[in-house]
Amino acid sequence: MPYLKNHSYRDIPFSLETPLEDFFIYDVVRKLNDKCESNRDKIIKIRTVGILESKHGCFYIKEMTATHNTSTPPDPKCCIRVSMAYMNSTTTSLSLPNPVQLIGNLQWNGYPVIFAQIIQPLNVSMATLLHESMLKVSAKYSCKLHVDLDEL
């Protein structure tokens, strides 16, 4: 008997019972930056994989594919500042820069800031695999929005 896949759930719109704000959205750092700029008055729950680095006492997350000179300041289009004020637990000591999975809230404070809730250190191969697989999964299984984010 052949197996029939049911993908009809992807066409079901978000409603009051399942609001979009309850879900952590996976995206790359560059797209999160653009998303934050276009929705400056909203707080967005996000999940991303990138490289956590420290510049002059401030933490930034940058894309896995981005290359930066360590002597220049980070490019604002491919780096987002990370605040660890609302961490659920203390972070383990890790050498920076280091690949991490970051879960938290994205908010506009004059510039994009991720208020981290969970930071999971990863090795380079695991970060690359997780990044690629999450992009594929989120592209295939994300619900389609039938309304603009401004209307929600």
C-alpha positions, 0 to 999 in steps of 0.5 A: 500500500503506497504511503500518501503524505498529507501537507495540507497543514501548510495551507492552514492560516494562523488564527487566534488559537495559534498566533504566529508570536508563539513560535520561534522562527528560524532564519539566518542573521542577515534576514533577521536584521532585515526582519527586525528593521521592517517590524521595529515595534514588534518583538519576534521569537527567533532561533538562529545558528551563527558565530558568537564573537565579542568586540569591545565588551559587546557580544555579536552574532554573525552569519556562518558564511560571513568573513570579517577582519578582526581589526574592523568593526562588525558590519551591521548588515551581517551582525546582530548585537546579543544581550545576555541579560535574560538568560535562563541559565549561566553560560558555560565558558567558551572561547570566542569566536565560537559557533552557537545556536541561539534562541531568544527574542529579537527587538529593535532598540535603535539597532537590532538586539537579540535578547538571548534565552538559550545559547548552545555552543556547537563545534563547526561541523555540527553548526554547519549541519544544523544550519543547513538542515534547519534551513531545509526544514523551515523552507519545506514545513513552515506554514504559509502566511495568508496575511501580512505581519502588520495585520497580526 
